[in-house]
Amino acid sequence: HPGQRSRARKLQYIAALEKTVVLLQDAGLQLAFRAASLARKHAALRIENDSLKLELVRMMKEKFILDGEYQSLKKEMERARAG
């Protein structure tokens, strides 16, 4: 009987290990899926960020031009008032 109990405990231990392996494999698959999803989101956000940076540069150039025009008009107005 002791040998039989020992074999039964070994079988239970092996079954528990197999269950743990299955659970860990499932967790690994879920993490892999989540990692892939996050990688896709990261790529999309990187593209959006690059687009926004380009838009910012364009707007800064436009502001620079408008500031120059404003200063030019301001000087012209001051000359008109003085003259």
BAFI-3210 file (N, C-alpha, C; in Angstrom, 3 decimals, decimal comma, padded with zeros to 6 digits):
// residues 83
n [1|2|3|4|5|6|7|8|9|10|11|12|13|14|15|16|17|18|19|20|21|22|23|24|25|26|27|28|29|30|31|32|33|34|35|36|37|38|39|40|41|42|43|44|45|46|47|48|49|50|51|52|53|54|55|56|57|58|59|60|61|62|63|64|65|66|67|68|69|70|71|72|73|74|75|76|77|78|79|80|81|82|83]
n.u [000,801|001,971|003,596|001,687|000,323|002,379|002,793|000,293|000,416|002,523|001,309|-000,723|000,867|002,143|-000,117|-000,919|001,297|001,075|-001,325|-000,548|001,331|-000,348|-001,915|000,082|000,926|-001,394|-001,491|000,857|000,175|-001,888|-000,459|001,293|-000,516|-001,483|000,890|001,389|-000,830|-000,340|002,009|001,063|-000,578|001,388|002,873|000,938|000,526|003,059|003,188|001,116|002,212|004,502|003,208|001,896|004,119|005,157|003,032|003,180|005,675|005,049|003,084|004,605|006,353|004,485|003,561|005,906|006,160|003,767|004,248|006,388|005,089|003,274|004,995|006,106|003,833|003,169|005,375|005,027|002,597|003,353|005,130|003,348|001,725|003,593|004,332]
n.v [-001,218|001,334|001,896|002,162|004,446|006,288|006,277|007,281|009,858|010,872|010,865|012,724|014,958|015,255|015,746|018,174|019,735|019,628|020,995|023,492|024,126|024,371|026,568|028,531|028,586|029,567|032,089|033,133|033,260|035,141|037,360|037,688|038,356|040,756|042,245|042,430|043,913|046,296|047,039|047,632|049,820|051,550|052,000|053,305|055,596|056,698|057,412|059,284|061,169|061,996|063,204|065,291|066,721|067,629|069,270|071,173|072,372|073,479|075,331|076,969|078,119|079,522|081,302|082,742|084,050|085,551|087,126|088,638|090,036|091,467|093,098|094,613|095,944|097,350|099,093|100,527|101,751|103,369|105,077|106,316|107,701|109,407|110,872]
n.w [000,000|000,685|-001,550|-003,498|-002,635|-002,886|-005,662|-006,418|-005,283|-006,825|-009,346|-008,870|-008,381|-010,856|-012,447|-011,347|-012,048|-014,845|-015,157|-014,227|-016,203|-018,454|-017,632|-017,457|-020,116|-021,333|-020,112|-021,168|-023,900|-023,785|-022,878|-025,023|-027,039|-025,989|-025,961|-028,712|-029,478|-028,067|-029,331|-031,887|-031,263|-030,323|-032,652|-034,202|-032,643|-032,791|-035,485|-035,532|-033,764|-035,199|-037,351|-036,038|-035,149|-037,581|-038,357|-036,324|-036,897|-039,390|-038,583|-036,920|-038,770|-040,293|-038,356|-037,900|-040,362|-040,346|-038,079|-039,020|-041,107|-039,559|-038,024|-040,083|-041,093|-038,818|-038,542|-040,909|-040,372|-038,213|-039,505|-041,230|-039,447|-038,347|-040,539]
ca.u [000,000|002,770|004,018|000,510|000,094|003,469|002,475|-000,876|000,907|003,294|000,352|-001,356|001,885|002,302|-001,348|-000,858|002,303|000,507|-002,320|000,231|001,897|-001,435|-002,245|001,176|000,884|-002,505|-001,056|001,848|-000,543|-002,588|000,550|001,784|-001,567|-001,487|002,113|001,182|-001,795|000,351|002,972|000,284|-000,963|002,611|003,185|-000,059|000,807|004,303|002,820|000,353|003,154|005,291|002,323|001,696|005,371|005,203|002,023|003,733|006,707|004,343|002,433|005,645|006,791|003,407|003,589|007,081|005,811|002,754|004,914|007,134|004,118|002,737|006,012|006,204|002,645|003,270|006,340|004,399|001,591|004,051|005,633|002,202|001,309|004,640|004,505]
ca.v [000,000|002,569|002,128|002,608|005,841|007,069|006,446|008,163|011,219|011,275|011,167|013,996|015,988|015,429|016,385|019,578|020,394|019,772|022,072|024,733|024,380|024,852|027,919|029,428|028,741|030,479|033,426|033,554|033,633|036,397|038,416|037,889|039,081|042,131|042,895|042,744|045,006|047,504|047,408|048,288|051,142|052,346|052,401|054,297|056,828|057,266|058,056|060,486|062,110|062,554|064,090|066,495|067,481|068,328|070,331|072,201|073,081|074,290|076,442|077,883|078,875|080,448|082,342|083,568|084,894|086,508|088,078|089,550|090,915|092,348|094,103|095,470|096,801|098,229|100,145|101,349|102,563|104,379|106,077|107,070|108,601|110,417|111,654]
ca.w [000,000|000,643|-002,926|-004,234|-002,221|-003,472|-007,085|-006,511|-005,024|-008,000|-010,407|-008,522|-008,560|-012,301|-012,935|-010,918|-012,892|-016,183|-015,069|-014,126|-017,537|-019,308|-017,186|-017,836|-021,570|-021,611|-019,699|-022,160|-025,118|-023,514|-022,837|-026,384|-027,738|-025,448|-026,437|-030,131|-029,514|-027,619|-030,375|-032,942|-030,756|-030,272|-034,026|-034,612|-031,915|-033,329|-036,750|-035,179|-033,172|-036,296|-038,100|-035,224|-035,169|-038,870|-038,288|-035,445|-037,657|-040,384|-037,897|-036,443|-039,948|-040,625|-037,316|-038,173|-041,499|-039,904|-037,181|-039,890|-041,761|-038,522|-037,719|-041,268|-041,101|-037,646|-038,903|-041,940|-039,707|-037,430|-040,465|-041,739|-038,370|-038,187|-041,747]
c.u [000,842|003,237|002,876|000,206|001,153|003,209|001,289|-000,459|001,701|002,362|-000,369|-000,397|002,070|001,083|-001,353|000,156|001,765|-000,528|-001,617|000,828|000,835|-001,799|-001,170|001,228|-000,233|-002,116|-000,038|001,190|-001,266|-001,606|001,105|000,766|-001,582|-000,259|001,968|000,221|-001,138|001,381|002,260|-000,126|000,242|002,969|002,214|000,202|002,086|004,012|002,059|001,276|004,005|004,468|002,104|002,958|005,500|004,224|002,524|004,789|006,057|003,720|003,452|006,175|005,751|003,368|004,761|006,792|004,809|003,343|005,707|006,216|003,548|003,730|006,157|005,035|002,676|004,227|005,742|003,363|002,258|004,616|004,507|001,728|002,318|004,692|003,288]
c.v [001,281|002,895|002,673|004,077|006,756|007,319|007,391|009,620|011,742|011,654|012,483|015,161|016,305|016,131|017,868|020,350|020,631|020,896|023,429|025,105|024,956|026,292|028,925|029,634|029,698|031,916|033,981|033,999|034,964|037,570|038,715|038,681|040,540|042,902|043,295|043,915|046,321|047,971|048,115|049,699|052,074|052,864|053,480|055,634|057,497|058,008|059,356|061,568|062,781|063,549|065,401|067,356|068,270|069,494|071,485|073,024|073,995|075,516|077,455|078,734|079,927|081,604|083,286|084,549|085,966|087,542|089,101|090,539|091,919|093,466|095,096|096,443|097,796|099,390|101,095|102,279|103,679|105,480|106,946|108,078|109,740|111,364|112,370]
c.w [000,000|-000,779|-003,769|-003,909|-002,841|-004,956|-007,275|-006,285|-006,218|-009,140|-010,136|-008,756|-010,043|-012,888|-012,565|-011,761|-014,302|-016,217|-015,006|-015,474|-018,458|-018,931|-017,599|-019,346|-021,970|-021,265|-020,701|-023,458|-024,945|-023,495|-024,218|-027,201|-027,287|-025,937|-027,904|-030,282|-029,114|-028,649|-031,525|-032,511|-030,728|-031,660|-034,503|-033,922|-032,407|-034,641|-036,466|-034,609|-034,252|-037,109|-037,336|-035,165|-036,470|-038,897|-037,419|-036,169|-038,692|-039,731|-037,367|-037,599|-040,323|-039,624|-037,551|-039,309|-041,082|-038,949|-037,981|-040,588|-040,772|-038,208|-038,873|-041,324|-039,943|-037,945|-039,938|-041,326|-038,892|-038,334|-041,004|-040,699|-038,208|-039,380|-042,105]
res [h|p|g|q|r|s|r|a|r|k|l|q|y|i|a|a|l|e|k|t|v|v|l|l|q|d|a|g|l|q|l|a|f|r|a|a|s|l|a|r|k|h|a|a|l|r|i|e|n|d|s|l|k|l|e|l|v|r|m|m|k|e|k|f|i|l|d|g|e|y|q|s|l|k|k|e|m|e|r|a|r|a|g]
***
